[in-house]
């Protein structure tokens, strides 16, 4: 399913430019994605639409009160320290707002399955999708960091 999300980001410059779910399902099927993954992606995107309407952009007026978030045991188990640490880094860097953080958490936990948890590359795709769905202008370096395969990284 994550391949479908990345495909959508790469092929539709704006979230609102993607076709309606029925048309999109046909296009994804024609490209070669399996129907089960397509259905899962479309369901997840439907939830993203509903949640995304509630979030304020990261560049909202700075007069808001700083928030503090305590993660639930379920969030820690399903997402893991690496994903949650990355999310806190994004919030502290003002890349995501507290409201966007909540949308990211909700959408990530909707996908995280039981004991397996979620990998950081999968979590990064979710972050990218939430920001993209809210028409946040993303820096090219941030996009590359979110889509980079950690196995391709070279240590200097």
Secondary structure, 3 states (H helix, E strand, C coil): CHHHHHHHHHHCCCHHHCCCHHHHHHHHHHHCCCHHHHHHHHHHHHHHHHHHCCCCCCCCCCCCCCCCCCCCHHHHHHHHHHHHHHHHHHHHCCCCCHHHHHHHHHHHHHHCEHHHECCHHHHHHHHHHHHHHCCCCCCHHHHHHHHCCHHHCCCC
